[in-house]
Structure formats: structure tokens, C-alpha cells
């Protein structure tokens, strides 16, 4: 092996025992904030984020040329983002681990990652501070109820910010959700819009929704170029609402379009909005589901 000096074998006759604590070997702790490791930190780290997502910063130090770092997320509810400088090399869900290696001491790589051999596989697709997601999976699912009532102001019923540079050639973003009208003062209509940043993907126009009518919407967006300040996207969006007072009644609107000039090198907010034609406390639309998926 080129550059290798001495014997090809290095034999150790006894068990290796690492010192416990920060001094040399093994450290286990529950933290209350982000973690910054140094060249003096333990080589094996068992970290519990204490109920919150945390960043774990690897040491950037030429003294660590050829260095190894083992990190395991021992928490039960939140993620650890393992980074050097601003680059995320692994996002660890509870129970996952990574072995990091550095050739220069200044740049680190994920040399081995538990997700590839049993647990779920997650990725940020090389996007610094990007959403950690199951490959081909959900990055956002609404967990609260949004209610729009007694206003004519266009109001978001669900939204999620997609990080800069996420949408590339071949990337698919899927936005979908549901809504329900629980009251209508009579004669008032509601307009549903689905947007990506400033781009309006779907506008239903005035919907004459009355109490107990339900609706669903979906937009599928395809990236067509590398991230940039002015690139092309394609979209198919549709909305369907079921009229509760009419058996087997459903009305649908859809739009398929190509868009140019979308700044995918910046964060883009995917959202759905509702706007009532008049303000009344009797006009009520709620949204319990709003889901965003990123694939590819």
C-alpha cells in the first residue's frame, strides 16, 4: 500500500478500553443546547438532545488530520444535525449513529451511517440547513387546525418553507391538504389558492361552500433545471369539493402550467390560502391537513 510504512499488521493482544469523559474516549450526556466539539473532545459521543433538535459541530482543526468521530443520538424524540462549519453531513434520528472521518482536519465525511443498514434513511440532499427527510418522503405535516372566519383577508390555512436549492432538475414537490366548511352566512363564497412562493399554482375562483361541504387539493411541482435565480418549473394542480347536501356530488377545478423565472436558489414557501367574499362570524372554513413531500 503506497505511503504505508512498517509492518502491514498492527497487533493488539488485549482489549482496548477508552477513558470515559471528555479527556480521551467516551462521553455520554444530555444537552440543553447545540454542541461544539473540539480536538480535545471524546472520540465517542452519546448525545441526548434533551427534547429538542440540536446541532453537533465537528472540530475544524488541522491537528485532526485522519481523525475519527463516533456520534450517536441517544434521545427519543428529536434529531441531531452533525456539521462542520455550515455543512450538514448527517442528520440523526433517535437511535441513529454516524462515524465521521476527516482527511484534512478541516473537512469531514460521514464514513458509516446506521440508516443505511436498518433504520430509516434520511437526507438533506446536500442543502445546508435543509429539511431532513426520509428519502422520497414527507418533510412537513400540519399538526394544528387552521380556521378562517369573519374576514375577507386572504389567509394561509397551511404553509411550509422549502429551503434554498432544494428544487433541482428532476425534483418533485407535492403539496396536498383538506378543508371543511362548518358554516356559511348565506350567499358568501370562498376562494382557495395554492402557491409556491409568489407563483400561484391554482385559483379555484368563488366556491359556494356551505356547512359540511368538504374539499381536498393537490399540486405536484417538477423541477426542470439546476437551482438558480430564474428557472423553469412545471405544475399540475387540482382541487375537488364535495357538496354534502347533494348525493355523490363533486366539483373539480384544475390547472396544468409551466412557469419561468422562479428563484429556486432561495427559500420558497408552499402554502394554501382561503379568502371569503364577505366577513361574517358565520362563515367558517377549517383545515386539519396540509402535507408537503419532496422527492428526488
ZADO-1210 file (C-alpha; in nm, 4 decimals, padded with zeros to 6 digits):
<atoms>
<atom x="00.0000" y="00.0000" z="00.0000" code="UNK" pos="1"/>
<atom x="00.1588" y="00.3242" z="-00.1196" code="UNK" pos="2"/>
<atom x="00.2692" y="00.5533" z="00.1593" code="UNK" pos="3"/>
<atom x="00.2294" y="00.2857" z="00.4269" code="UNK" pos="4"/>
<atom x="00.5431" y="00.2329" z="00.6343" code="UNK" pos="5"/>
<atom x="00.6425" y="-00.0572" z="00.8532" code="UNK" pos="6"/>
<atom x="00.4604" y="-00.3854" z="00.9082" code="UNK" pos="7"/>
<atom x="00.1279" y="-00.4488" z="00.7369" code="UNK" pos="8"/>
<atom x="-00.0108" y="-00.5703" z="01.0685" code="UNK" pos="9"/>
<atom x="-00.0640" y="-00.3907" z="01.3958" code="UNK" pos="10"/>
<atom x="-00.1466" y="-00.6497" z="01.6615" code="UNK" pos="11"/>
<atom x="-00.3089" y="-00.5734" z="01.9943" code="UNK" pos="12"/>
<atom x="-00.3174" y="-00.8572" z="02.2414" code="UNK" pos="13"/>
<atom x="-00.5608" y="-00.7135" z="02.4934" code="UNK" pos="14"/>
<atom x="-00.8956" y="-00.5360" z="02.4927" code="UNK" pos="15"/>
<atom x="-00.8853" y="-00.1607" z="02.4170" code="UNK" pos="16"/>
<atom x="-01.0527" y="00.0472" z="02.6885" code="UNK" pos="17"/>
<atom x="-01.1277" y="00.4129" z="02.6199" code="UNK" pos="18"/>
<atom x="-01.1223" y="00.6617" z="02.9052" code="UNK" pos="19"/>
<atom x="-01.4690" y="00.7858" z="02.9959" code="UNK" pos="20"/>
<atom x="-01.5361" y="01.1575" z="02.9682" code="UNK" pos="21"/>
<atom x="-01.4146" y="01.4429" z="02.7541" code="UNK" pos="22"/>
<atom x="-01.0462" y="01.3761" z="02.8196" code="UNK" pos="23"/>
<atom x="-00.9931" y="01.0975" z="02.5643" code="UNK" pos="24"/>
<atom x="-01.2562" y="00.8394" z="02.4894" code="UNK" pos="25"/>
<atom x="-01.6250" y="00.8120" z="02.5692" code="UNK" pos="26"/>
<atom x="-01.8716" y="01.0835" z="02.6656" code="UNK" pos="27"/>
<atom x="-02.2461" y="01.0450" z="02.7342" code="UNK" pos="28"/>
<atom x="-02.4646" y="01.3411" z="02.8212" code="UNK" pos="29"/>
<atom x="-02.7998" y="01.5131" z="02.7853" code="UNK" pos="30"/>
<atom x="-02.7538" y="01.8634" z="02.6476" code="UNK" pos="31"/>
<atom x="-02.9618" y="02.1789" z="02.6699" code="UNK" pos="32"/>
<atom x="-02.8226" y="02.3490" z="02.3593" code="UNK" pos="33"/>
<atom x="-02.6134" y="02.2957" z="02.0482" code="UNK" pos="34"/>
<atom x="-02.2854" y="02.1040" z="02.0903" code="UNK" pos="35"/>
<atom x="-01.9445" y="02.2195" z="01.9655" code="UNK" pos="36"/>
<atom x="-01.6746" y="01.9520" z="01.9710" code="UNK" pos="37"/>
<atom x="-01.3039" y="02.0311" z="01.9857" code="UNK" pos="38"/>
<atom x="-00.9855" y="01.8341" z="01.9218" code="UNK" pos="39"/>
<atom x="-00.9873" y="01.7550" z="02.2958" code="UNK" pos="40"/>
<atom x="-01.3441" y="01.6162" z="02.2984" code="UNK" pos="41"/>
<atom x="-01.4142" y="01.2466" z="02.3422" code="UNK" pos="42"/>
<atom x="-01.3894" y="01.0395" z="02.0247" code="UNK" pos="43"/>
<atom x="-01.7149" y="00.8586" z="02.1087" code="UNK" pos="44"/>
<atom x="-02.0170" y="01.0775" z="02.1831" code="UNK" pos="45"/>
<atom x="-02.3578" y="00.9579" z="02.3059" code="UNK" pos="46"/>
<atom x="-02.5756" y="01.2708" z="02.2930" code="UNK" pos="47"/>
<atom x="-02.9353" y="01.3198" z="02.4070" code="UNK" pos="48"/>
<atom x="-03.0740" y="01.6468" z="02.2738" code="UNK" pos="49"/>
<atom x="-03.2984" y="01.6917" z="02.5771" code="UNK" pos="50"/>
<atom x="-03.6252" y="01.7057" z="02.3837" code="UNK" pos="51"/>
<atom x="-03.5147" y="01.9491" z="02.1100" code="UNK" pos="52"/>
<atom x="-03.3373" y="01.9296" z="01.7757" code="UNK" pos="53"/>
<atom x="-02.9665" y="02.0131" z="01.8203" code="UNK" pos="54"/>
<atom x="-02.6650" y="02.0861" z="01.6032" code="UNK" pos="55"/>
<atom x="-02.3425" y="01.8962" z="01.6730" code="UNK" pos="56"/>
<atom x="-02.0441" y="02.0858" z="01.5297" code="UNK" pos="57"/>
<atom x="-01.7367" y="01.8810" z="01.4459" code="UNK" pos="58"/>
<atom x="-01.3977" y="02.0377" z="01.5244" code="UNK" pos="59"/>
<atom x="-01.2297" y="02.2132" z="01.2320" code="UNK" pos="60"/>
<atom x="-00.8651" y="02.1669" z="01.3256" code="UNK" pos="61"/>
<atom x="-00.5634" y="02.0554" z="01.1189" code="UNK" pos="62"/>
<atom x="-00.4464" y="01.8628" z="01.4260" code="UNK" pos="63"/>
<atom x="-00.7270" y="01.6145" z="01.3413" code="UNK" pos="64"/>
<atom x="-00.5876" y="01.5029" z="01.0036" code="UNK" pos="65"/>
<atom x="-00.7050" y="01.1413" z="00.9782" code="UNK" pos="66"/>
<atom x="-00.9389" y="01.1916" z="01.2730" code="UNK" pos="67"/>
<atom x="-01.2428" y="00.9773" z="01.3526" code="UNK" pos="68"/>
<atom x="-01.5534" y="01.0778" z="01.5478" code="UNK" pos="69"/>
<atom x="-01.8419" y="00.8496" z="01.6525" code="UNK" pos="70"/>
<atom x="-02.1732" y="01.0195" z="01.7370" code="UNK" pos="71"/>
<atom x="-02.4994" y="00.8543" z="01.8414" code="UNK" pos="72"/>
<atom x="-02.8359" y="01.0201" z="01.9077" code="UNK" pos="73"/>
<atom x="-02.9482" y="00.8683" z="02.2387" code="UNK" pos="74"/>
<atom x="-03.2583" y="01.0885" z="02.2575" code="UNK" pos="75"/>
<atom x="-03.6082" y="00.9547" z="02.1903" code="UNK" pos="76"/>
<atom x="-03.7900" y="01.2406" z="02.0178" code="UNK" pos="77"/>
<atom x="-03.5608" y="01.4776" z="01.8260" code="UNK" pos="78"/>
<atom x="-03.2823" y="01.4920" z="01.5694" code="UNK" pos="79"/>
<atom x="-02.9118" y="01.5750" z="01.5824" code="UNK" pos="80"/>
<atom x="-02.7659" y="01.7572" z="01.2799" code="UNK" pos="81"/>
<atom x="-02.3946" y="01.6732" z="01.2530" code="UNK" pos="82"/>
<atom x="-02.1989" y="01.9534" z="01.0824" code="UNK" pos="83"/>
<atom x="-01.8620" y="02.1038" z="01.0117" code="UNK" pos="84"/>
<atom x="-01.8770" y="02.4797" z="00.9543" code="UNK" pos="85"/>
<atom x="-02.2210" y="02.5243" z="00.7891" code="UNK" pos="86"/>
<atom x="-02.2227" y="02.1898" z="00.6046" code="UNK" pos="87"/>
<atom x="-02.4521" y="01.9157" z="00.7363" code="UNK" pos="88"/>
<atom x="-02.3059" y="01.5688" z="00.6743" code="UNK" pos="89"/>
<atom x="-02.5638" y="01.3639" z="00.8655" code="UNK" pos="90"/>
<atom x="-02.8968" y="01.4112" z="01.0403" code="UNK" pos="91"/>
<atom x="-02.9503" y="01.1540" z="01.3128" code="UNK" pos="92"/>
<atom x="-03.2994" y="01.0494" z="01.4144" code="UNK" pos="93"/>
<atom x="-03.3381" y="00.8957" z="01.7631" code="UNK" pos="94"/>
<atom x="-03.1229" y="00.5840" z="01.7938" code="UNK" pos="95"/>
<atom x="-02.9161" y="00.6527" z="01.4806" code="UNK" pos="96"/>
<atom x="-02.5385" y="00.6917" z="01.4717" code="UNK" pos="97"/>
<atom x="-02.2630" y="00.8068" z="01.2373" code="UNK" pos="98"/>
<atom x="-01.8873" y="00.7581" z="01.2144" code="UNK" pos="99"/>
<atom x="-01.7223" y="01.0736" z="01.0778" code="UNK" pos="100"/>
<atom x="-01.3782" y="01.0843" z="00.9219" code="UNK" pos="101"/>
<atom x="-01.1537" y="01.3726" z="00.8181" code="UNK" pos="102"/>
<atom x="-00.8674" y="01.3644" z="00.5685" code="UNK" pos="103"/>
<atom x="-00.7540" y="01.7216" z="00.6294" code="UNK" pos="104"/>
<atom x="-00.8935" y="01.8029" z="00.9718" code="UNK" pos="105"/>
<atom x="-01.0905" y="02.0844" z="00.8030" code="UNK" pos="106"/>
<atom x="-01.3442" y="01.8810" z="00.6033" code="UNK" pos="107"/>
<atom x="-01.5428" y="01.5855" z="00.7429" code="UNK" pos="108"/>
<atom x="-01.7265" y="01.2971" z="00.5793" code="UNK" pos="109"/>
<atom x="-01.9910" y="01.0537" z="00.7021" code="UNK" pos="110"/>
<atom x="-01.7887" y="00.7323" z="00.6745" code="UNK" pos="111"/>
<atom x="-02.0578" y="00.4993" z="00.8125" code="UNK" pos="112"/>
<atom x="-02.4214" y="00.5748" z="00.8921" code="UNK" pos="113"/>
<atom x="-02.6686" y="00.3499" z="01.0748" code="UNK" pos="114"/>
<atom x="-02.9591" y="00.4436" z="00.8456" code="UNK" pos="115"/>
<atom x="-02.8079" y="00.2588" z="00.5525" code="UNK" pos="116"/>
<atom x="-02.8258" y="-00.0766" z="00.7303" code="UNK" pos="117"/>
<atom x="-03.1552" y="-00.0891" z="00.9119" code="UNK" pos="118"/>
<atom x="-03.3128" y="00.2335" z="01.0325" code="UNK" pos="119"/>
<atom x="-03.4880" y="00.4870" z="00.8108" code="UNK" pos="120"/>
<atom x="-03.2708" y="00.6603" z="00.5522" code="UNK" pos="121"/>
<atom x="-03.2790" y="01.0392" z="00.5744" code="UNK" pos="122"/>
<atom x="-03.1138" y="01.3094" z="00.3695" code="UNK" pos="123"/>
<atom x="-03.0851" y="01.6855" z="00.3252" code="UNK" pos="124"/>
<atom x="-02.9664" y="01.6313" z="-00.0352" code="UNK" pos="125"/>
<atom x="-02.6563" y="01.8430" z="00.0217" code="UNK" pos="126"/>
<atom x="-02.8571" y="02.1517" z="00.1200" code="UNK" pos="127"/>
<atom x="-02.7054" y="02.3339" z="00.4177" code="UNK" pos="128"/>
<atom x="-02.9741" y="02.3634" z="00.6893" code="UNK" pos="129"/>
<atom x="-03.2122" y="02.1741" z="00.4602" code="UNK" pos="130"/>
<atom x="-03.5064" y="01.9674" z="00.5773" code="UNK" pos="131"/>
<atom x="-03.4003" y="01.6234" z="00.6962" code="UNK" pos="132"/>
<atom x="-03.6419" y="01.3851" z="00.5311" code="UNK" pos="133"/>
<atom x="-03.6985" y="01.0192" z="00.4646" code="UNK" pos="134"/>
<atom x="-03.5880" y="00.9728" z="00.1050" code="UNK" pos="135"/>
<atom x="-03.8952" y="01.0256" z="-00.1067" code="UNK" pos="136"/>
<atom x="-04.0988" y="01.1235" z="00.1987" code="UNK" pos="137"/>
<atom x="-04.2866" y="01.3895" z="00.3898" code="UNK" pos="138"/>
<atom x="-04.0972" y="01.6993" z="00.5060" code="UNK" pos="139"/>
<atom x="-04.3983" y="01.8704" z="00.6668" code="UNK" pos="140"/>
<atom x="-04.7356" y="01.7590" z="00.8058" code="UNK" pos="141"/>
<atom x="-04.9701" y="02.0058" z="00.9718" code="UNK" pos="142"/>
<atom x="-05.0355" y="01.9337" z="01.3395" code="UNK" pos="143"/>
<atom x="-05.2807" y="02.2112" z="01.4276" code="UNK" pos="144"/>
<atom x="-05.6185" y="02.3254" z="01.2969" code="UNK" pos="145"/>
<atom x="-05.6346" y="02.6485" z="01.0956" code="UNK" pos="146"/>
<atom x="-05.9668" y="02.8376" z="01.0953" code="UNK" pos="147"/>
<atom x="-06.0649" y="03.1217" z="00.8621" code="UNK" pos="148"/>
<atom x="-06.3722" y="03.3175" z="00.9707" code="UNK" pos="149"/>
<atom x="-06.5125" y="03.6723" z="00.9878" code="UNK" pos="150"/>
<atom x="-06.2594" y="03.8215" z="00.7436" code="UNK" pos="151"/>
<atom x="-06.2141" y="03.8991" z="00.3751" code="UNK" pos="152"/>
<atom x="-05.8344" y="03.8871" z="00.4075" code="UNK" pos="153"/>
<atom x="-05.6614" y="03.6065" z="00.2194" code="UNK" pos="154"/>
<atom x="-05.5420" y="03.3768" z="00.4998" code="UNK" pos="155"/>
<atom x="-05.2987" y="03.0838" z="00.4929" code="UNK" pos="156"/>
<atom x="-05.4504" y="02.7536" z="00.6064" code="UNK" pos="157"/>
<atom x="-05.1189" y="02.5706" z="00.5693" code="UNK" pos="158"/>
<atom x="-04.7615" y="02.6642" z="00.4801" code="UNK" pos="159"/>
<atom x="-04.4078" y="02.5317" z="00.4798" code="UNK" pos="160"/>
<atom x="-04.0796" y="02.6974" z="00.3761" code="UNK" pos="161"/>
<atom x="-03.8794" y="02.4823" z="00.1328" code="UNK" pos="162"/>
<atom x="-03.5065" y="02.5616" z="00.1776" code="UNK" pos="163"/>
<atom x="-03.2985" y="02.7237" z="-00.0962" code="UNK" pos="164"/>
<atom x="-03.1558" y="02.4890" z="-00.3621" code="UNK" pos="165"/>
<atom x="-03.3937" y="02.2044" z="-00.2736" code="UNK" pos="166"/>
<atom x="-03.5738" y="02.2048" z="-00.6104" code="UNK" pos="167"/>
<atom x="-03.3430" y="02.0765" z="-00.8842" code="UNK" pos="168"/>
<atom x="-03.3908" y="01.9219" z="-01.2272" code="UNK" pos="169"/>
<atom x="-03.5912" y="01.6072" z="-01.1533" code="UNK" pos="170"/>
<atom x="-03.7063" y="01.7106" z="-00.8055" code="UNK" pos="171"/>
<atom x="-04.0780" y="01.6688" z="-00.7354" code="UNK" pos="172"/>
<atom x="-04.2618" y="01.8667" z="-00.4674" code="UNK" pos="173"/>
<atom x="-04.6121" y="01.7544" z="-00.3754" code="UNK" pos="174"/>
<atom x="-04.8438" y="01.9797" z="-00.1746" code="UNK" pos="175"/>
<atom x="-05.1802" y="01.8465" z="-00.0622" code="UNK" pos="176"/>
<atom x="-05.4421" y="01.9004" z="00.2032" code="UNK" pos="177"/>
<atom x="-05.8072" y="01.9056" z="00.3004" code="UNK" pos="178"/>
<atom x="-06.0586" y="02.1594" z="00.4265" code="UNK" pos="179"/>
<atom x="-06.4126" y="02.1725" z="00.5602" code="UNK" pos="180"/>
<atom x="-06.6789" y="02.4402" z="00.5646" code="UNK" pos="181"/>
<atom x="-06.8518" y="02.4369" z="00.9021" code="UNK" pos="182"/>
<atom x="-07.0684" y="02.7439" z="00.8457" code="UNK" pos="183"/>
<atom x="-07.1896" y="02.9908" z="00.5826" code="UNK" pos="184"/>
<atom x="-07.3890" y="03.3054" z="00.6436" code="UNK" pos="185"/>
<atom x="-07.5647" y="03.2603" z="00.3078" code="UNK" pos="186"/>
<atom x="-07.4634" y="03.3865" z="-00.0347" code="UNK" pos="187"/>
<atom x="-07.0954" y="03.4181" z="00.0612" code="UNK" pos="188"/>
<atom x="-06.8280" y="03.2373" z="-00.1348" code="UNK" pos="189"/>
<atom x="-06.4718" y="03.1270" z="-00.0637" code="UNK" pos="190"/>
<atom x="-06.1672" y="03.1143" z="-00.2926" code="UNK" pos="191"/>
<atom x="-05.8918" y="02.8551" z="-00.2481" code="UNK" pos="192"/>
<atom x="-05.5421" y="02.9303" z="-00.3781" code="UNK" pos="193"/>
<atom x="-05.2334" y="02.7070" z="-00.3809" code="UNK" pos="194"/>
<atom x="-04.8949" y="02.8810" z="-00.4167" code="UNK" pos="195"/>
<atom x="-04.5227" y="02.8215" z="-00.4327" code="UNK" pos="196"/>
<atom x="-04.3504" y="03.1435" z="-00.3333" code="UNK" pos="197"/>
<atom x="-04.5075" y="03.4215" z="-00.5417" code="UNK" pos="198"/>
<atom x="-04.6223" y="03.1709" z="-00.8075" code="UNK" pos="199"/>
<atom x="-04.9951" y="03.0922" z="-00.7936" code="UNK" pos="200"/>
<atom x="-05.0390" y="02.7288" z="-00.8937" code="UNK" pos="201"/>
<atom x="-05.4162" y="02.7087" z="-00.8510" code="UNK" pos="202"/>
<atom x="-05.7045" y="02.9525" z="-00.8073" code="UNK" pos="203"/>
<atom x="-06.0464" y="02.7898" z="-00.7733" code="UNK" pos="204"/>
<atom x="-06.2422" y="03.1106" z="-00.8107" code="UNK" pos="205"/>
<atom x="-06.5532" y="03.1568" z="-00.5956" code="UNK" pos="206"/>
<atom x="-06.6711" y="02.8346" z="-00.4305" code="UNK" pos="207"/>
<atom x="-07.0242" y="02.8309" z="-00.2948" code="UNK" pos="208"/>
<atom x="-06.9382" y="02.6101" z="00.0017" code="UNK" pos="209"/>
<atom x="-07.1982" y="02.5621" z="00.2737" code="UNK" pos="210"/>
<atom x="-07.1905" y="02.3882" z="00.6104" code="UNK" pos="211"/>
<atom x="-07.0485" y="02.0336" z="00.5994" code="UNK" pos="212"/>
<atom x="-06.9061" y="02.0627" z="00.2474" code="UNK" pos="213"/>
<atom x="-06.5535" y="01.9195" z="00.2322" code="UNK" pos="214"/>
<atom x="-06.2685" y="01.9762" z="-00.0113" code="UNK" pos="215"/>
<atom x="-05.9241" y="01.8481" z="-00.0991" code="UNK" pos="216"/>
<atom x="-05.6424" y="01.9981" z="-00.3035" code="UNK" pos="217"/>
<atom x="-05.3133" y="01.8869" z="-00.4525" code="UNK" pos="218"/>
<atom x="-05.0296" y="02.0432" z="-00.6501" code="UNK" pos="219"/>
<atom x="-04.7381" y="01.8471" z="-00.7974" code="UNK" pos="220"/>
<atom x="-04.4404" y="02.0645" z="-00.8952" code="UNK" pos="221"/>
<atom x="-04.1491" y="01.9376" z="-01.1062" code="UNK" pos="222"/>
<atom x="-03.8080" y="02.0999" z="-01.1156" code="UNK" pos="223"/>
<atom x="-03.6705" y="02.1422" z="-01.4697" code="UNK" pos="224"/>
<atom x="-03.3287" y="02.2993" z="-01.4133" code="UNK" pos="225"/>
<atom x="-03.0484" y="02.3365" z="-01.1605" code="UNK" pos="226"/>
<atom x="-03.1197" y="02.5826" z="-00.8760" code="UNK" pos="227"/>
<atom x="-03.0960" y="02.9439" z="-00.9872" code="UNK" pos="228"/>
<atom x="-03.2440" y="03.2925" z="-00.9651" code="UNK" pos="229"/>
<atom x="-03.4728" y="03.2442" z="-01.2649" code="UNK" pos="230"/>
<atom x="-03.5515" y="02.8861" z="-01.3655" code="UNK" pos="231"/>
<atom x="-03.8413" y="02.6837" z="-01.5014" code="UNK" pos="232"/>
<atom x="-04.0935" y="02.4673" z="-01.3155" code="UNK" pos="233"/>
<atom x="-04.3931" y="02.2638" z="-01.4278" code="UNK" pos="234"/>
<atom x="-04.7057" y="02.2043" z="-01.2203" code="UNK" pos="235"/>
<atom x="-05.0317" y="02.0126" z="-01.2178" code="UNK" pos="236"/>
<atom x="-05.2733" y="02.1357" z="-00.9521" code="UNK" pos="237"/>
<atom x="-05.6315" y="02.0419" z="-00.8750" code="UNK" pos="238"/>
<atom x="-05.8997" y="02.0920" z="-00.6145" code="UNK" pos="239"/>
<atom x="-06.2199" y="01.8963" z="-00.5565" code="UNK" pos="240"/>
<atom x="-06.5002" y="01.9761" z="-00.3155" code="UNK" pos="241"/>
<atom x="-06.7899" y="01.7559" z="-00.2157" code="UNK" pos="242"/>
<atom x="-07.1302" y="01.9103" z="-00.1591" code="UNK" pos="243"/>
<atom x="-07.2793" y="01.7442" z="00.1460" code="UNK" pos="244"/>
<atom x="-07.6384" y="01.8323" z="00.0567" code="UNK" pos="245"/>
<atom x="-07.6197" y="01.6585" z="-00.2818" code="UNK" pos="246"/>
<atom x="-07.5618" y="01.2843" z="-00.3012" code="UNK" pos="247"/>
<atom x="-07.2456" y="01.1867" z="-00.4926" code="UNK" pos="248"/>
<atom x="-07.1831" y="01.5487" z="-00.5881" code="UNK" pos="249"/>
<atom x="-06.8286" y="01.6702" z="-00.6504" code="UNK" pos="250"/>
<atom x="-06.6995" y="01.9740" z="-00.8357" code="UNK" pos="251"/>
<atom x="-06.3388" y="01.9983" z="-00.9535" code="UNK" pos="252"/>
<atom x="-06.1009" y="02.2613" z="-01.0849" code="UNK" pos="253"/>
<atom x="-05.7502" y="02.2012" z="-01.2170" code="UNK" pos="254"/>
<atom x="-05.4631" y="02.3737" z="-01.3885" code="UNK" pos="255"/>
<atom x="-05.1512" y="02.2415" z="-01.5632" code="UNK" pos="256"/>
<atom x="-04.8883" y="02.5004" z="-01.6413" code="UNK" pos="257"/>
<atom x="-04.5217" y="02.5770" z="-01.6896" code="UNK" pos="258"/>
<atom x="-04.3598" y="02.8627" z="-01.5054" code="UNK" pos="259"/>
<atom x="-04.0430" y="03.0576" z="-01.5748" code="UNK" pos="260"/>
<atom x="-03.8413" y="03.2935" z="-01.3614" code="UNK" pos="261"/>
<atom x="-03.8804" y="03.1058" z="-01.0320" code="UNK" pos="262"/>
<atom x="-03.5960" y="03.1713" z="-00.7845" code="UNK" pos="263"/>
<atom x="-03.5211" y="02.8188" z="-00.6633" code="UNK" pos="264"/>
<atom x="-03.1861" y="02.9295" z="-00.5192" code="UNK" pos="265"/>
<atom x="-03.3815" y="03.0971" z="-00.2382" code="UNK" pos="266"/>
<atom x="-03.6348" y="02.9607" z="00.0102" code="UNK" pos="267"/>
<atom x="-03.9851" y="02.9120" z="-00.1342" code="UNK" pos="268"/>
<atom x="-04.2989" y="02.8913" z="00.0784" code="UNK" pos="269"/>
<atom x="-04.5535" y="02.6296" z="-00.0262" code="UNK" pos="270"/>
<atom x="-04.8947" y="02.7334" z="00.1000" code="UNK" pos="271"/>
<atom x="-05.2703" y="02.7117" z="00.0606" code="UNK" pos="272"/>
<atom x="-05.4959" y="03.0079" z="00.1368" code="UNK" pos="273"/>
<atom x="-05.8674" y="03.0811" z="00.1776" code="UNK" pos="274"/>
<atom x="-06.0396" y="03.4142" z="00.1111" code="UNK" pos="275"/>
<atom x="-06.4058" y="03.4782" z="00.1937" code="UNK" pos="276"/>
<atom x="-06.6098" y="03.7165" z="-00.0249" code="UNK" pos="277"/>
<atom x="-06.7594" y="03.8811" z="00.2854" code="UNK" pos="278"/>
<atom x="-06.6778" y="03.8987" z="00.6547" code="UNK" pos="279"/>
<atom x="-06.9129" y="03.7122" z="00.8849" code="UNK" pos="280"/>
<atom x="-06.8646" y="03.5154" z="01.2042" code="UNK" pos="281"/>
<atom x="-07.0961" y="03.2571" z="01.0493" code="UNK" pos="282"/>
<atom x="-06.8546" y="03.1932" z="00.7610" code="UNK" pos="283"/>
<atom x="-06.6127" y="02.9251" z="00.8803" code="UNK" pos="284"/>
<atom x="-06.3630" y="02.7066" z="00.6966" code="UNK" pos="285"/>
<atom x="-06.1145" y="02.4832" z="00.8791" code="UNK" pos="286"/>
<atom x="-05.8051" y="02.2946" z="00.7647" code="UNK" pos="287"/>
<atom x="-05.6621" y="01.9992" z="00.9572" code="UNK" pos="288"/>
<atom x="-05.4349" y="01.8512" z="00.6897" code="UNK" pos="289"/>
<atom x="-05.1575" y="02.0205" z="00.4940" code="UNK" pos="290"/>
<atom x="-04.8731" y="01.7965" z="00.3764" code="UNK" pos="291"/>
<atom x="-04.5552" y="01.8684" z="00.1802" code="UNK" pos="292"/>
<atom x="-04.3398" y="01.5948" z="00.0225" code="UNK" pos="293"/>
<atom x="-04.0047" y="01.6320" z="-00.1546" code="UNK" pos="294"/>
<atom x="-03.8798" y="01.3530" z="-00.3800" code="UNK" pos="295"/>
<atom x="-03.5516" y="01.3395" z="-00.5690" code="UNK" pos="296"/>
</atoms>
